Amino acid sequence: MSQPRAREGMNKRDRENQDHPVKACKKLRAESDAEDGESSIEDEEISSDTSPEDSSSEETGSESDGSHDNDEGGAVSGEDENTSLDSESHGSTVSPSMYPTGEDALAWHDCIQDFFKTDEDTTRVIQQSWPSNLLVKHLIRDRFFHSYLCEYWKQYRSFPETLSEFVEFVAKVYTRRFSTQDYLTEEEVEYAFESLCLVLGKTAFENESKNHQCLVHRSQLEWDDVHQSSLGLLQPISEDHDNVGSFQFVHDSIRQFLIAKWVMHTVTANTEGRHQLRDFVEKSAALSLSCYCVAHLLGQSDSHRDHLLQFVNLLVNSDAGLGTLYHMLHVVTTAVESKQVDLLTSAVAALFPEKTLDLISLPERSFHGIHILSIFMSKTTAVTETMLPENLAYQNLLKMYPFCKSKSAKDVNHSKQIRCLSYLPLFHSTSMDADNLYFKRTDRSLQVSLIQKYLLHFPSLQTLSIQKDGIDIELFSQIAPYFLFTPSLSTLSVCGNKIQSTDGVTKIATLLSKRGLASCKNLKILKLRYLCMTELPSLPLLEELDLSHNAISDEAVPGLDEGLASCQNLKTVDLSYNKLSDRGDFLPPLSNLEELDLSHNDISDEAVPGLFKGLSSCQNLKKANLNFNKLSRGDFLPPLPNLEGIYVGQNVINAAAVPDLAAGLASCRNLKDANLSQNKMSEVRELIDVFINLPLLTYIYIGYNSLRDETLPTIAAWLRVRTDVERVSLFNNSFSAEGVRDFVRTMKGKAYGLTSNDLVYDGSQADVDVESGGEDVRREEQQWERLRREKDRLIVKFGQQTVWIDHTGPRSNNA
């Protein structure tokens, strides 16, 4: 931050203080000690022209500052206000809600990546571990702390255990960072910091007592002097002329920590410490974080054990206007923050006369609150039982919707389910075997905000299925950032019921969705339908992708190609029911791809060059579905030695395309299944020549084409050679009754009605001399008459083979 130039009229003392912060701190501390209660930094007088809004703010005291929360204290605990005062940030940096948001998680991930840069191993370890850490999830609400969490990990390879421990770390690191500008030694920084803690802490506490938050140096030093002598812990409130000389702490958590340092010093170094401690306890409701920090500082030394006991006993006996439940939570939090729970158990036990923690009556807790209760219950005998609603006991929870796929969504109470789920960390011996959430269309009470809360409290989640009418990319973008809280997620399925207008799809929604998905590094199955999702992040473990029903058009091809290329482990890709048409370059090289579904698009001949190239790069492809497109060319299929199934039904492939199609199929030596139905082929001789040389071919569908009787002898010859072919479909071609009869006789098979299953024609006795007369001739005439009149489809069986066929009537009627 650039600093304004000092006034020309700066006196000698001011210049000395600016030249060396340590000298300034010594002078400030000496003045503070000498003046017996007077602060080096005095309260700012409330001007006579204070606005009504300002007056109201002053009169409400600590309630006007969002950091003064009755729950868990500090800028990191307030539930309603933004209390982050990070001078290096712009705008709001702390979430106003009890829980972090998806945007907080995204900012946290960005910070991790930026802080550790090329250290991918550390980045990966942190990103996989933090969602299970309740304290970290609480802290990331305030983006001021993000870089300090990274710094803490860098030094200790772990996260802090308590909030007060972390705040002390932040205060020291902050001053150390600031002091590097002045080339101070570590010893000088340490001395300056300890001196400042007492001076600024005392001032902050006195201002707290007077409900003033603004500070002003009594000699009206310039910003350079105050900022430097405070080691950066103070910053100007604004650049407005009316507020010249007014300062505030760089962050409220630092303010409350400095108050705790001063209180602790006063209590341990002064015979009047007990009186001061009582005064502090009376104000502890407005200084929750200071209270925790006092306990933390006293708990660091065995020599202060008596002071710690005295402090906690005072808290137990004075609820400070918090009410019974909040008072109990306040005392428990203070005890845990001291890391001396064993020592304080007898004092805290007075709050639990029946040794029972009533979770039914307990107000909703933040992640810090759950973290504290978890530690408390694992380290004390003051509580031996907990109370939960009977029907939400953990042995029953896993049998209920939405944790159990088979259960009905009727009468579900999501708020109670989430509350029960949030308390799971309190039960260390409980093993939650379920890792799944299944939200059904029949769940009319389901809202995006509820899904977000489930994800917040379920870091072990592995399978998430959301089937919800009306869900689109905008709603999905509100859910996707919360995937950062579920790093173990391996299966994700989100399905709407219809495509919403693509005109409303915003770049922000797509970006948020993509960034949220990018955090799912363990994702193996991804199904997103009816969302207009056209772009993908890198998902290295992804094996199955379903982007059907997403209105993906040619305009989205570049992004689609890039996304697919970053998922090199893909084995199955479903792009069916989209709007791909003239561009075929959407398929990058995917060496592991085995199944590709492009059905129900508008893929045309213009896409063939790109499609051919894409398929060529997928040499492990086993199934390719191109049904229901607009292909008339046959040269889209490259040599694919592992291909087992090819499906190009409902296209416009005609006889002219057959040679190219046959050439492509000739290399598919493992082909087992081919669907060529519903095209415009009138001649398939070249295809049959290829089929003869495909040893594994089992099922062929050539129905709904324009084949005539001339084709049947070729088909018969093929089937007599390749007796391992099991089924051939020839329905809805242009065969005559005579042609079908001759085919049945050639194959020496039997024709049955498809629906009636009655024998229509027996061709096994085909060698009948019509001129000889007799019973055989009469039988032949009768069955020919049945076949000629048969309007049902026929199943012709010979050996292990089956042919489905029908006819258009006798040849005389086919003119």
DRENMAR-521684 format. One line per field, with one value per residue (C-alpha): residue number from 1; z, x, y. Coordinates in steps of 0.1 Angstrom, whole numbers, plus 5000, padded with zeros to 4 digits. Example, Ala and Ser with C-alpha at 12.3 -4.5 7.8 and 13.67 -1.06 7.14 Angstrom:
# residues 2
nr	c(1_2)
Z	c(5078_5071)
X	c(5123_5137)
Y	c(4955_4989)
# end
This chain:
# residues 815
nr	c(1_2_3_4_5_6_7_8_9_10_11_12_13_14_15_16_17_18_19_20_21_22_23_24_25_26_27_28_29_30_31_32_33_34_35_36_37_38_39_40_41_42_43_44_45_46_47_48_49_50_51_52_53_54_55_56_57_58_59_60_61_62_63_64_65_66_67_68_69_70_71_72_73_74_75_76_77_78_79_80_81_82_83_84_85_86_87_88_89_90_91_92_93_94_95_96_97_98_99_100_101_102_103_104_105_106_107_108_109_110_111_112_113_114_115_116_117_118_119_120_121_122_123_124_125_126_127_128_129_130_131_132_133_134_135_136_137_138_139_140_141_142_143_144_145_146_147_148_149_150_151_152_153_154_155_156_157_158_159_160_161_162_163_164_165_166_167_168_169_170_171_172_173_174_175_176_177_178_179_180_181_182_183_184_185_186_187_188_189_190_191_192_193_194_195_196_197_198_199_200_201_202_203_204_205_206_207_208_209_210_211_212_213_214_215_216_217_218_219_220_221_222_223_224_225_226_227_228_229_230_231_232_233_234_235_236_237_238_239_240_241_242_243_244_245_246_247_248_249_250_251_252_253_254_255_256_257_258_259_260_261_262_263_264_265_266_267_268_269_270_271_272_273_274_275_276_277_278_279_280_281_282_283_284_285_286_287_288_289_290_291_292_293_294_295_296_297_298_299_300_301_302_303_304_305_306_307_308_309_310_311_312_313_314_315_316_317_318_319_320_321_322_323_324_325_326_327_328_329_330_331_332_333_334_335_336_337_338_339_340_341_342_343_344_345_346_347_348_349_350_351_352_353_354_355_356_357_358_359_360_361_362_363_364_365_366_367_368_369_370_371_372_373_374_375_376_377_378_379_380_381_382_383_384_385_386_387_388_389_390_391_392_393_394_395_396_397_398_399_400_401_402_403_404_405_406_407_408_409_410_411_412_413_414_415_416_417_418_419_420_421_422_423_424_425_426_427_428_429_430_431_432_433_434_435_436_437_438_439_440_441_442_443_444_445_446_447_448_449_450_451_452_453_454_455_456_457_458_459_460_461_462_463_464_465_466_467_468_469_470_471_472_473_474_475_476_477_478_479_480_481_482_483_484_485_486_487_488_489_490_491_492_493_494_495_496_497_498_499_500_501_502_503_504_505_506_507_508_509_510_511_512_513_514_515_516_517_518_519_520_521_522_523_524_525_526_527_528_529_530_531_532_533_534_535_536_537_538_539_540_541_542_543_544_545_546_547_548_549_550_551_552_553_554_555_556_557_558_559_560_561_562_563_564_565_566_567_568_569_570_571_572_573_574_575_576_577_578_579_580_581_582_583_584_585_586_587_588_589_590_591_592_593_594_595_596_597_598_599_600_601_602_603_604_605_606_607_608_609_610_611_612_613_614_615_616_617_618_619_620_621_622_623_624_625_626_627_628_629_630_631_632_633_634_635_636_637_638_639_640_641_642_643_644_645_646_647_648_649_650_651_652_653_654_655_656_657_658_659_660_661_662_663_664_665_666_667_668_669_670_671_672_673_674_675_676_677_678_679_680_681_682_683_684_685_686_687_688_689_690_691_692_693_694_695_696_697_698_699_700_701_702_703_704_705_706_707_708_709_710_711_712_713_714_715_716_717_718_719_720_721_722_723_724_725_726_727_728_729_730_731_732_733_734_735_736_737_738_739_740_741_742_743_744_745_746_747_748_749_750_751_752_753_754_755_756_757_758_759_760_761_762_763_764_765_766_767_768_769_770_771_772_773_774_775_776_777_778_779_780_781_782_783_784_785_786_787_788_789_790_791_792_793_794_795_796_797_798_799_800_801_802_803_804_805_806_807_808_809_810_811_812_813_814_815)
Z	c(5000_4991_5021_5021_5026_5061_5068_5064_5100_5116_5149_5159_5181_5152_5128_5152_5157_5119_5114_5136_5147_5177_5192_5186_5204_5234_5237_5234_5260_5284_5280_5286_5318_5330_5325_5348_5327_5299_5265_5238_5215_5228_5221_5192_5203_5187_5167_5171_5135_5138_5116_5131_5117_5133_5166_5165_5158_5187_5211_5202_5212_5204_5187_5158_5152_5135_5153_5186_5183_5212_5197_5191_5188_5165_5129_5122_5142_5136_5119_5104_5097_5076_5100_5079_5077_5053_5039_5010_4998_4980_4991_5014_5025_5051_5046_5065_5071_5097_5071_5043_5008_4976_4966_4998_4989_4954_4967_4992_4965_4944_4974_4979_4943_4942_4975_4968_4930_4916_4947_4934_4960_4989_4970_4965_5001_5014_4990_4999_5036_5046_5040_5069_5092_5109_5121_5086_5071_5097_5090_5052_5056_5061_5031_5052_5068_5036_5031_5068_5067_5039_5059_5089_5068_5054_5088_5106_5078_5096_5104_5138_5165_5180_5169_5194_5185_5149_5157_5177_5147_5123_5145_5147_5110_5100_5119_5106_5070_5076_5093_5064_5047_5075_5076_5113_5130_5144_5179_5172_5157_5187_5211_5191_5189_5226_5234_5209_5223_5257_5244_5217_5237_5266_5243_5225_5257_5270_5237_5239_5274_5259_5228_5206_5177_5161_5175_5171_5182_5207_5190_5156_5140_5103_5089_5082_5119_5132_5106_5110_5148_5150_5127_5104_5129_5125_5093_5083_5084_5052_5030_5038_5051_5081_5093_5090_5119_5126_5127_5132_5136_5104_5114_5144_5154_5159_5180_5202_5205_5216_5242_5254_5256_5277_5300_5305_5313_5337_5355_5358_5366_5387_5422_5410_5383_5399_5397_5361_5353_5368_5347_5316_5323_5325_5290_5277_5258_5235_5234_5228_5208_5234_5260_5241_5236_5273_5280_5253_5267_5303_5293_5277_5310_5341_5362_5352_5360_5390_5370_5343_5369_5384_5350_5340_5374_5370_5336_5350_5377_5354_5322_5310_5298_5273_5285_5297_5265_5251_5284_5285_5250_5258_5288_5270_5241_5265_5282_5250_5236_5267_5257_5294_5294_5320_5344_5339_5338_5375_5369_5336_5350_5370_5337_5331_5364_5346_5324_5294_5263_5249_5211_5206_5223_5212_5187_5153_5156_5132_5122_5150_5174_5163_5164_5200_5211_5194_5212_5245_5243_5235_5264_5293_5316_5322_5295_5291_5271_5243_5234_5198_5184_5185_5149_5139_5158_5137_5134_5118_5098_5071_5065_5056_5025_5010_5023_5012_4975_4979_5005_4997_4998_5014_5046_5048_5071_5055_5083_5109_5087_5081_5118_5126_5099_5112_5147_5134_5143_5179_5179_5174_5178_5153_5118_5091_5064_5039_5015_4993_4987_4963_4957_4938_4916_4940_4967_4964_4994_4979_4974_4962_4996_5012_4988_4996_5033_5028_5009_5035_5062_5042_5033_5029_5002_4973_4953_4946_4925_4920_4899_4900_4876_4865_4873_4848_4845_4866_4895_4890_4891_4927_4937_4918_4940_4970_4955_4970_5003_4991_4977_4978_4953_4927_4911_4902_4884_4879_4857_4850_4829_4799_4783_4794_4770_4760_4756_4794_4799_4813_4811_4849_4854_4831_4847_4882_4872_4855_4885_4909_4889_4885_4923_4919_4913_4923_4900_4879_4868_4857_4843_4836_4816_4806_4820_4788_4801_4772_4788_4811_4834_4836_4854_4852_4868_4849_4832_4823_4810_4801_4786_4767_4764_4768_4735_4726_4691_4667_4685_4716_4698_4707_4744_4742_4725_4750_4779_4766_4758_4795_4806_4792_4813_4797_4787_4780_4765_4759_4737_4725_4721_4714_4683_4668_4630_4606_4628_4636_4653_4688_4695_4706_4709_4737_4739_4766_4751_4747_4742_4723_4719_4693_4686_4682_4669_4634_4623_4586_4558_4564_4598_4583_4579_4615_4627_4608_4624_4658_4656_4642_4674_4696_4687_4718_4708_4712_4706_4684_4683_4654_4653_4643_4625_4589_4574_4538_4533_4543_4547_4583_4598_4601_4608_4644_4652_4687_4676_4687_4679_4653_4652_4623_4621_4612_4588_4550_4539_4504_4479_4467_4503_4507_4493_4516_4546_4537_4535_4570_4585_4568_4594_4624_4630_4665_4653_4670_4665_4636_4632_4596_4598_4587_4560_4522_4511_4481_4476_4503_4483_4493_4529_4529_4514_4544_4569_4557_4568_4603_4625_4656_4639_4657_4653_4622_4617_4581_4585_4572_4540_4503_4498_4473_4465_4445_4478_4496_4478_4488_4524_4524_4510_4538_4566_4553_4555_4588_4610_4641_4632_4656_4645_4614_4611_4577_4587_4565_4533_4499_4498_4480_4494_4468_4477_4514_4505_4484_4512_4538_4515_4507_4543_4550_4579_4595_4595_4625_4631_4654_4676_4671_4671_4648_4621_4588_4564_4568_4543_4558_4531_4502_4475_4464_4428_4420_4390_4410_4430_4464_4500_4499_4471_4489_4521_4501_4485_4518_4536_4506_4508_4545_4538_4509_4531_4562_4572_4605_4607_4605_4625_4604_4623_4610_4634_4660_4636_4635_4608_4613_4580_4564_4528_4509_4493_4461_4433_4411_4435_4435_4401)
X	c(5000_5014_5017_5009_5038_5043_5036_5065_5059_5065_5084_5116_5098_5075_5104_5122_5092_5087_5124_5123_5091_5108_5117_5082_5068_5091_5080_5043_5047_5066_5039_5012_5028_5036_5002_4984_4955_4958_4962_4986_4957_4926_4889_4876_4852_4818_4813_4782_4772_4770_4743_4713_4725_4759_4743_4722_4753_4771_4742_4738_4774_4789_4757_4766_4798_4792_4822_4804_4783_4767_4774_4811_4827_4850_4849_4851_4820_4795_4764_4749_4776_4807_4835_4865_4887_4913_4930_4943_4909_4881_4845_4830_4854_4833_4801_4772_4757_4766_4782_4807_4793_4803_4820_4840_4852_4861_4881_4898_4908_4922_4942_4957_4967_4982_5000_5016_5019_5039_5037_5009_5013_5007_4978_4962_4966_4950_4922_4913_4916_4902_4865_4867_4882_4853_4875_4888_4853_4844_4874_4872_4840_4864_4887_4911_4922_4928_4964_4971_4957_4981_5009_5000_5000_5034_5049_5032_5020_4986_4957_4952_4933_4916_4904_4924_4956_4951_4942_4975_4993_4976_4985_5022_5025_5007_5032_5061_5049_5046_5080_5098_5094_5116_5143_5138_5154_5132_5140_5130_5098_5090_5097_5077_5048_5047_5048_5020_4998_4997_4993_4968_4950_4944_4932_4909_4894_4888_4871_4850_4838_4828_4812_4837_4854_4873_4908_4928_4963_4963_4992_4975_5004_5002_4991_5027_5036_5006_5006_5043_5045_5016_5033_5004_4978_4960_4947_4928_4890_4887_4903_4875_4887_4862_4880_4916_4935_4909_4920_4907_4923_4931_4908_4885_4900_4933_4916_4901_4933_4952_4925_4931_4969_4963_4938_4961_4991_4970_4956_4990_5012_4990_4976_4944_4941_4911_4891_4902_4892_4857_4853_4864_4840_4811_4819_4827_4795_4806_4841_4837_4869_4889_4875_4887_4921_4925_4919_4943_4970_4965_4964_4999_5017_5014_5022_4988_4966_4951_4943_4927_4905_4896_4886_4865_4848_4839_4824_4804_4789_4781_4760_4767_4732_4736_4708_4712_4721_4744_4761_4768_4782_4803_4819_4825_4841_4864_4874_4882_4901_4924_4934_4931_4897_4909_4918_4885_4862_4850_4842_4824_4805_4783_4766_4756_4740_4726_4757_4735_4739_4705_4710_4673_4671_4705_4704_4719_4757_4783_4812_4833_4806_4804_4842_4843_4816_4834_4866_4848_4829_4860_4881_4857_4835_4812_4789_4782_4749_4733_4697_4685_4650_4642_4634_4666_4689_4719_4709_4677_4691_4707_4675_4657_4653_4675_4703_4686_4677_4647_4629_4600_4604_4570_4568_4606_4618_4651_4659_4659_4678_4705_4707_4712_4738_4757_4760_4777_4812_4802_4798_4834_4825_4796_4804_4783_4784_4762_4780_4750_4723_4694_4670_4639_4614_4587_4604_4583_4600_4635_4652_4687_4695_4688_4710_4738_4735_4736_4768_4783_4778_4787_4825_4825_4798_4805_4773_4749_4718_4695_4664_4644_4620_4629_4666_4688_4723_4715_4703_4731_4756_4744_4750_4783_4806_4795_4812_4844_4830_4827_4862_4853_4825_4828_4793_4773_4739_4718_4688_4660_4630_4632_4655_4650_4656_4692_4690_4691_4723_4749_4786_4788_4765_4786_4819_4806_4794_4827_4848_4827_4830_4868_4872_4857_4891_4878_4848_4844_4807_4792_4756_4742_4710_4687_4711_4725_4760_4784_4818_4838_4868_4897_4885_4914_4896_4863_4853_4816_4802_4765_4758_4726_4697_4719_4712_4749_4752_4781_4789_4798_4822_4855_4847_4833_4864_4887_4867_4867_4904_4911_4893_4917_4904_4870_4855_4819_4806_4769_4762_4728_4698_4718_4721_4754_4751_4778_4809_4824_4856_4841_4858_4895_4918_4906_4927_4905_4871_4850_4815_4802_4766_4759_4723_4695_4716_4716_4750_4752_4777_4795_4806_4821_4857_4860_4840_4862_4893_4879_4868_4902_4919_4897_4912_4898_4862_4839_4805_4795_4759_4750_4713_4689_4711_4713_4742_4740_4777_4793_4829_4825_4838_4876_4894_4885_4899_4882_4847_4820_4788_4780_4746_4736_4699_4675_4699_4697_4724_4716_4730_4758_4772_4773_4808_4824_4804_4815_4851_4849_4833_4858_4885_4862_4873_4856_4823_4793_4764_4754_4723_4718_4680_4658_4680_4676_4697_4684_4715_4737_4758_4791_4780_4772_4806_4821_4798_4810_4845_4836_4839_4822_4792_4760_4732_4724_4695_4688_4651_4632_4653_4644_4657_4640_4638_4671_4689_4676_4697_4728_4717_4708_4742_4759_4738_4745_4782_4782_4760_4771_4750_4721_4697_4690_4662_4648_4614_4598_4617_4601_4601_4573_4556_4573_4607_4601_4588_4619_4642_4625_4628_4664_4673_4651_4636_4602_4583_4561_4538_4555_4525_4506_4537_4517_4536_4529_4553_4576_4604_4622_4604_4612_4618_4582_4574_4543_4534_4534_4504_4497_4496_4529_4516_4484_4503_4526_4497_4480_4510_4518_4483_4488_4521_4507_4478_4499_4500_4518_4556_4574_4601_4621_4641_4668_4692_4703_4696_4666_4655_4628_4611_4578_4564_4543_4521_4524_4547_4517_4506_4539_4538)
Y	c(5000_5034_5057_5094_5117_5131_5167_5191_5203_5169_5174_5156_5130_5121_5117_5094_5072_5070_5061_5031_5013_4996_5030_5041_5010_5015_5051_5041_5014_5037_5064_5039_5026_5061_5076_5052_5042_5069_5055_5066_5064_5081_5078_5098_5124_5121_5152_5173_5168_5130_5116_5099_5066_5071_5080_5049_5028_5043_5039_5002_4997_4963_4952_4975_4956_4923_4908_4910_4879_4862_4829_4823_4857_4875_4883_4846_4839_4867_4854_4886_4913_4917_4922_4917_4948_4934_4965_4945_4933_4949_4947_4920_4893_4875_4855_4869_4834_4809_4786_4792_4796_4779_4812_4812_4777_4787_4817_4794_4770_4798_4810_4775_4772_4807_4803_4769_4775_4746_4724_4703_4676_4700_4716_4682_4671_4703_4703_4667_4672_4706_4697_4673_4699_4718_4747_4753_4753_4779_4801_4802_4823_4852_4855_4876_4843_4823_4831_4827_4792_4784_4800_4779_4747_4757_4759_4730_4707_4707_4730_4747_4729_4759_4793_4813_4795_4805_4841_4844_4830_4855_4885_4875_4867_4899_4920_4899_4905_4942_4944_4930_4964_4979_4953_4946_4917_4889_4900_4936_4924_4902_4931_4955_4931_4923_4961_4968_4941_4958_4993_4986_4960_4983_5010_4986_4974_5009_5019_4987_4999_5032_5017_5035_5017_5046_5055_5087_5094_5123_5141_5137_5119_5113_5080_5071_5073_5054_5027_5021_5023_4999_4974_4977_4966_4999_5013_5045_5043_5062_5088_5113_5147_5144_5112_5123_5108_5081_5045_5010_4976_4958_4930_4925_4892_4910_4936_4910_4891_4923_4928_4893_4899_4930_4912_4883_4906_4925_4894_4877_4907_4929_4925_4941_4915_4898_4930_4935_4899_4904_4935_4916_4886_4911_4922_4887_4883_4912_4899_4862_4858_4878_4854_4824_4840_4847_4811_4801_4824_4813_4776_4778_4779_4757_4788_4803_4773_4790_4821_4799_4781_4814_4828_4798_4798_4834_4826_4797_4819_4848_4843_4878_4881_4853_4830_4794_4776_4802_4806_4769_4770_4800_4784_4751_4769_4788_4756_4739_4769_4767_4731_4723_4705_4679_4707_4725_4695_4699_4736_4730_4699_4723_4732_4695_4683_4652_4647_4650_4673_4681_4684_4687_4721_4733_4761_4755_4755_4768_4745_4761_4752_4716_4715_4727_4702_4674_4681_4686_4654_4634_4648_4652_4631_4660_4647_4610_4611_4630_4636_4633_4629_4592_4588_4606_4583_4574_4538_4550_4579_4557_4539_4571_4593_4608_4585_4554_4551_4529_4551_4575_4612_4616_4637_4642_4670_4681_4706_4678_4655_4681_4689_4653_4649_4680_4664_4633_4645_4645_4607_4595_4558_4560_4546_4561_4534_4554_4577_4585_4611_4604_4633_4623_4642_4633_4654_4686_4703_4701_4734_4743_4758_4724_4706_4730_4723_4686_4690_4713_4686_4655_4655_4617_4618_4595_4593_4622_4619_4649_4643_4675_4691_4726_4723_4741_4755_4785_4764_4739_4767_4774_4738_4731_4753_4732_4701_4716_4704_4668_4658_4621_4624_4597_4595_4626_4625_4656_4654_4679_4672_4695_4719_4755_4783_4784_4822_4826_4806_4830_4827_4831_4801_4780_4791_4784_4750_4742_4754_4734_4703_4709_4702_4667_4651_4616_4618_4586_4589_4622_4624_4659_4660_4688_4715_4731_4721_4724_4727_4704_4709_4685_4653_4629_4599_4603_4571_4576_4609_4615_4649_4639_4663_4694_4712_4710_4726_4732_4765_4746_4722_4739_4739_4704_4691_4708_4694_4658_4660_4668_4636_4610_4582_4582_4549_4558_4591_4598_4629_4617_4640_4671_4694_4684_4688_4700_4698_4665_4677_4674_4641_4644_4614_4593_4562_4545_4552_4521_4533_4564_4574_4601_4591_4616_4644_4660_4648_4653_4645_4678_4664_4631_4643_4654_4624_4600_4617_4616_4579_4570_4583_4560_4526_4509_4518_4489_4505_4534_4546_4569_4561_4589_4612_4625_4606_4595_4588_4556_4567_4579_4547_4543_4510_4501_4467_4465_4476_4452_4471_4497_4514_4537_4531_4559_4577_4582_4558_4547_4521_4544_4546_4508_4503_4528_4515_4480_4491_4505_4474_4451_4460_4455_4419_4418_4431_4413_4436_4459_4480_4493_4495_4524_4537_4538_4508_4488_4467_4451_4425_4442_4443_4406_4399_4416_4399_4365_4374_4387_4356_4371_4387_4376_4401_4421_4446_4456_4462_4492_4496_4490_4455_4433_4396_4397_4402_4372_4345_4364_4366_4329_4320_4340_4324_4289_4297_4316_4294_4312_4342_4341_4368_4388_4414_4420_4435_4462_4458_4451_4413_4394_4364_4342_4356_4349_4314_4306_4320_4297_4267_4275_4276_4245_4265_4270_4303_4312_4341_4366_4372_4339_4317_4294_4275_4293_4276_4246_4247_4217_4195_4217_4191_4185_4173_4193_4172_4139_4150_4134_4145_4164_4186_4194_4203_4225_4243_4248_4263_4285_4298_4305_4323_4343_4356_4361_4397_4391_4393_4361_4344_4320_4294_4271_4254_4280_4309_4332_4357_4382_4389_4399_4404_4428_4401_4379_4391_4398_4425_4443_4459)
# end
